[in-house]
Amino acid sequence: MGLGNYVDAIGDPLVQEAFIHAFVLVAFYSIIPVSLGLLATAALSRHRIRGLAGIRGVIFLPQVLAAVVIGVAWQWMYDPQGPFNTLLTAVGLDDLTRPWLGEAGLALPAVGIIGAWVTVGLCMVLFLAGVQQIPLERYEAARVDGAGPIAEFFAVTLPGLRNEIAVALLLTVVDALRAFDVVFVTTKGGPGTETVVPTLLIYKRAFVTGQVGSAAAIAAMLTAVVLLVAVGIRRLEETREP
Protein backbone atom coordinates (compact mmCIF):
# COMPACT_ATOMS: atom_id res chain seq x y z
CA MET A 1 0.00 0.00 0.00
CA GLY A 2 1.08 3.62 -0.53
CA LEU A 3 4.84 4.02 -0.63
CA GLY A 4 5.26 0.25 -0.74
CA ASN A 5 3.83 0.19 -4.27
CA TYR A 6 6.60 2.50 -5.43
CA VAL A 7 9.28 0.45 -3.70
CA ASP A 8 7.95 -2.74 -5.26
CA ALA A 9 7.67 -1.12 -8.69
CA ILE A 10 11.21 0.25 -8.61
CA GLY A 11 12.57 -3.14 -7.63
CA ASP A 12 10.42 -5.09 -10.08
CA PRO A 13 12.60 -6.47 -12.94
CA LEU A 14 9.63 -6.35 -15.33
CA VAL A 15 9.07 -2.66 -14.61
CA GLN A 16 12.76 -1.97 -15.12
CA GLU A 17 12.67 -3.88 -18.41
CA ALA A 18 9.59 -1.94 -19.54
CA PHE A 19 11.30 1.41 -18.99
CA ILE A 20 14.43 0.20 -20.78
CA HIS A 21 12.25 -0.77 -23.75
CA ALA A 22 10.63 2.68 -23.67
CA PHE A 23 14.01 4.37 -23.89
CA VAL A 24 15.04 2.07 -26.73
CA LEU A 25 11.92 3.22 -28.56
CA VAL A 26 13.06 6.82 -28.05
CA ALA A 27 15.84 6.14 -30.56
CA PHE A 28 13.29 5.03 -33.16
CA TYR A 29 10.51 7.50 -32.38
CA SER A 30 12.74 10.52 -31.86
CA ILE A 31 16.45 10.36 -32.71
CA ILE A 32 16.08 8.68 -36.11
CA PRO A 33 13.12 10.82 -37.32
CA VAL A 34 14.73 14.06 -36.14
CA SER A 35 17.99 13.14 -37.90
CA LEU A 36 16.20 12.17 -41.12
CA GLY A 37 14.09 15.31 -40.96
CA LEU A 38 17.17 17.49 -40.60
CA LEU A 39 18.91 15.76 -43.51
CA ALA A 40 15.90 16.21 -45.77
CA THR A 41 15.51 19.83 -44.72
CA ALA A 42 19.19 20.53 -45.34
CA ALA A 43 18.84 19.19 -48.88
CA LEU A 44 15.63 21.10 -49.57
CA SER A 45 17.07 24.35 -48.23
CA ARG A 46 19.59 24.30 -51.07
CA HIS A 47 17.32 22.99 -53.81
CA ARG A 48 13.72 24.20 -54.07
CA ILE A 49 11.32 21.46 -55.19
CA ARG A 50 8.07 22.05 -57.03
CA GLY A 51 5.00 20.57 -55.39
CA LEU A 52 6.51 20.76 -51.92
CA ALA A 53 3.08 21.32 -50.34
CA GLY A 54 1.85 18.01 -51.74
CA ILE A 55 4.98 16.22 -50.55
CA ARG A 56 4.40 17.62 -47.07
CA GLY A 57 0.86 16.25 -47.07
CA VAL A 58 2.00 12.75 -48.01
CA ILE A 59 4.82 12.79 -45.47
CA PHE A 60 2.50 14.01 -42.70
CA LEU A 61 -0.23 11.46 -43.51
CA PRO A 62 0.78 8.91 -40.79
CA GLN A 63 0.14 11.58 -38.17
CA VAL A 64 -3.56 11.76 -39.02
CA LEU A 65 -4.13 8.01 -39.18
CA ALA A 66 -5.48 6.20 -36.13
CA ALA A 67 -2.76 4.33 -34.25
CA VAL A 68 -4.87 1.16 -34.33
CA VAL A 69 -5.11 1.36 -38.12
CA ILE A 70 -1.34 1.82 -38.35
CA GLY A 71 -0.75 -1.13 -36.03
CA VAL A 72 -3.04 -3.44 -37.99
CA ALA A 73 -1.47 -2.41 -41.31
CA TRP A 74 2.07 -2.99 -40.11
CA GLN A 75 1.12 -6.24 -38.41
CA TRP A 76 -0.05 -7.44 -41.82
CA MET A 77 3.18 -6.26 -43.47
CA TYR A 78 5.29 -7.99 -40.81
CA ASP A 79 3.30 -11.24 -41.07
CA PRO A 80 5.41 -14.29 -42.04
CA GLN A 81 3.37 -14.40 -45.26
CA GLY A 82 3.21 -10.62 -45.57
CA PRO A 83 4.75 -8.16 -48.03
CA PHE A 84 8.17 -7.87 -46.35
CA ASN A 85 8.92 -11.59 -46.40
CA THR A 86 7.30 -11.98 -49.82
CA LEU A 87 9.59 -9.28 -51.21
CA LEU A 88 12.67 -10.86 -49.65
CA THR A 89 11.70 -14.21 -51.14
CA ALA A 90 11.07 -12.64 -54.53
CA VAL A 91 14.61 -11.20 -54.67
CA GLY A 92 16.21 -14.44 -53.53
CA LEU A 93 16.83 -13.47 -49.90
CA ASP A 94 14.82 -16.27 -48.34
CA ASP A 95 17.36 -16.62 -45.52
CA LEU A 96 16.47 -13.14 -44.29
CA THR A 97 12.74 -13.83 -43.88
CA ARG A 98 11.66 -13.71 -40.27
CA PRO A 99 8.57 -13.65 -38.06
CA TRP A 100 9.45 -10.02 -37.39
CA LEU A 101 7.05 -9.47 -34.51
CA GLY A 102 7.50 -12.92 -33.02
CA GLU A 103 11.27 -13.28 -32.76
CA ALA A 104 13.25 -12.22 -29.70
CA GLY A 105 15.65 -9.42 -30.49
CA LEU A 106 13.68 -8.32 -33.57
CA ALA A 107 10.24 -7.54 -32.19
CA LEU A 108 11.19 -4.32 -30.36
CA PRO A 109 13.13 -2.81 -33.32
CA ALA A 110 10.24 -3.84 -35.59
CA VAL A 111 7.82 -1.89 -33.41
CA GLY A 112 10.31 0.98 -33.30
CA ILE A 113 10.38 1.17 -37.09
CA ILE A 114 6.62 1.70 -37.04
CA GLY A 115 7.10 4.59 -34.64
CA ALA A 116 9.85 6.08 -36.80
CA TRP A 117 7.58 5.92 -39.86
CA VAL A 118 4.85 7.76 -37.97
CA THR A 119 6.97 10.53 -36.44
CA VAL A 120 9.38 11.28 -39.28
CA GLY A 121 6.61 13.14 -41.09
CA LEU A 122 5.97 15.36 -38.09
CA CYS A 123 9.67 16.23 -37.82
CA MET A 124 10.05 16.97 -41.52
CA VAL A 125 6.98 19.20 -41.63
CA LEU A 126 8.18 21.13 -38.57
CA PHE A 127 11.65 21.61 -40.01
CA LEU A 128 10.44 22.49 -43.51
CA ALA A 129 8.16 25.14 -42.02
CA GLY A 130 10.97 26.42 -39.82
CA VAL A 131 13.57 26.64 -42.57
CA GLN A 132 11.29 28.94 -44.56
CA GLN A 133 11.54 31.44 -41.70
CA ILE A 134 15.32 31.62 -42.03
CA PRO A 135 16.27 34.70 -44.11
CA LEU A 136 17.69 33.74 -47.50
CA GLU A 137 20.39 36.34 -46.95
CA ARG A 138 22.02 34.06 -44.40
CA TYR A 139 22.35 31.28 -46.95
CA GLU A 140 23.63 33.69 -49.58
CA ALA A 141 26.20 35.10 -47.16
CA ALA A 142 27.36 31.60 -46.25
CA ARG A 143 27.75 30.67 -49.91
CA VAL A 144 29.62 33.89 -50.65
CA ASP A 145 32.02 32.94 -47.86
CA GLY A 146 32.57 29.64 -49.64
CA ALA A 147 30.55 27.43 -47.31
CA GLY A 148 29.73 24.01 -48.70
CA PRO A 149 26.54 22.05 -47.94
CA ILE A 150 27.83 20.69 -44.62
CA ALA A 151 29.25 23.98 -43.37
CA GLU A 152 26.07 25.78 -44.45
CA PHE A 153 23.94 23.29 -42.55
CA PHE A 154 25.82 23.74 -39.29
CA ALA A 155 26.26 27.50 -39.66
CA VAL A 156 22.78 28.48 -40.87
CA THR A 157 20.16 25.72 -40.97
CA LEU A 158 20.82 24.03 -37.62
CA PRO A 159 20.92 27.25 -35.52
CA GLY A 160 17.87 28.55 -37.36
CA LEU A 161 15.87 25.45 -36.49
CA ARG A 162 16.76 25.42 -32.78
CA ASN A 163 13.19 25.96 -31.59
CA GLU A 164 11.70 23.50 -34.07
CA ILE A 165 14.21 20.84 -33.04
CA ALA A 166 13.30 21.32 -29.38
CA VAL A 167 9.58 20.97 -30.18
CA ALA A 168 10.20 17.88 -32.34
CA LEU A 169 12.32 16.24 -29.65
CA LEU A 170 9.73 16.94 -26.97
CA LEU A 171 6.80 15.60 -29.00
CA THR A 172 8.57 12.50 -30.30
CA VAL A 173 10.23 11.53 -27.00
CA VAL A 174 6.88 11.80 -25.22
CA ASP A 175 5.31 9.69 -27.99
CA ALA A 176 7.93 7.02 -27.40
CA LEU A 177 7.50 6.98 -23.63
CA ARG A 178 3.71 6.74 -23.84
CA ALA A 179 3.60 4.27 -26.76
CA PHE A 180 0.69 1.89 -26.25
CA ASP A 181 -1.68 1.47 -29.19
CA VAL A 182 0.84 0.17 -31.72
CA VAL A 183 2.46 -2.17 -29.19
CA PHE A 184 -0.88 -3.50 -28.00
CA VAL A 185 -2.16 -4.14 -31.52
CA THR A 186 1.01 -5.69 -32.93
CA THR A 187 2.62 -7.70 -30.11
CA LYS A 188 0.72 -7.19 -26.83
CA GLY A 189 4.14 -7.11 -25.18
CA GLY A 190 5.41 -10.34 -26.70
CA PRO A 191 7.14 -12.49 -27.54
CA GLY A 192 7.53 -13.08 -23.84
CA THR A 193 8.30 -9.65 -22.42
CA GLU A 194 10.35 -8.45 -25.41
CA THR A 195 8.11 -5.46 -26.17
CA VAL A 196 6.56 -4.71 -22.79
CA VAL A 197 6.48 -0.94 -22.22
CA PRO A 198 5.31 1.06 -19.18
CA THR A 199 1.90 1.98 -20.61
CA LEU A 200 1.16 -1.63 -21.52
CA LEU A 201 2.24 -2.76 -18.06
CA ILE A 202 -0.03 -0.15 -16.49
CA TYR A 203 -2.96 -1.42 -18.55
CA LYS A 204 -2.35 -5.08 -17.73
CA ARG A 205 -1.92 -4.53 -14.01
CA ALA A 206 -4.87 -2.18 -13.70
CA PHE A 207 -7.40 -4.01 -15.87
CA VAL A 208 -6.16 -7.59 -16.25
CA THR A 209 -4.49 -8.68 -13.01
CA GLY A 210 -6.19 -6.16 -10.72
CA GLN A 211 -2.93 -4.75 -9.31
CA VAL A 212 -4.29 -1.22 -9.24
CA GLY A 213 -1.79 0.08 -6.68
CA SER A 214 1.15 -1.16 -8.73
CA ALA A 215 -0.35 0.29 -11.92
CA ALA A 216 -0.81 3.66 -10.24
CA ALA A 217 2.79 3.65 -9.01
CA ILE A 218 4.12 2.86 -12.51
CA ALA A 219 1.91 5.58 -13.98
CA ALA A 220 3.28 8.10 -11.49
CA MET A 221 6.84 7.02 -12.32
CA LEU A 222 6.16 7.40 -16.03
CA THR A 223 4.66 10.85 -15.48
CA ALA A 224 7.77 11.88 -13.55
CA VAL A 225 10.03 10.64 -16.35
CA VAL A 226 8.02 12.55 -18.98
CA LEU A 227 8.21 15.74 -16.90
CA LEU A 228 11.96 15.34 -16.40
CA VAL A 229 12.44 14.85 -20.13
CA ALA A 230 10.33 17.91 -20.92
CA VAL A 231 12.24 20.06 -18.44
CA GLY A 232 15.57 18.71 -19.70
CA ILE A 233 14.76 19.53 -23.34
CA ARG A 234 13.56 22.99 -22.36
CA ARG A 235 16.75 23.63 -20.37
CA LEU A 236 18.85 22.42 -23.30
CA GLU A 237 17.03 24.82 -25.61
CA GLU A 238 17.56 27.73 -23.20
CA THR A 239 21.29 27.08 -22.87
CA ARG A 240 21.65 27.33 -26.66
CA GLU A 241 19.85 30.63 -26.93
CA PRO A 242 22.21 33.57 -27.58
FENNORPE-V972510 format. One record per helix or strand of 2 or more residues. SS is the DSSP state (H for helix, E for strand). FROM is the first residue (numbers start at 1). TO is the last residue. Records with the same first field share a line. If there is no record, write none. Layout:
SS: FROM-TO + FROM-TO
This chain:
H: 3-11 + 13-46 + 52-64 + 67-78 + 83-90 + 94-96 + 107-131 + 136-144 + 149-160 + 162-177 + 181-186 + 198-207 + 212-240
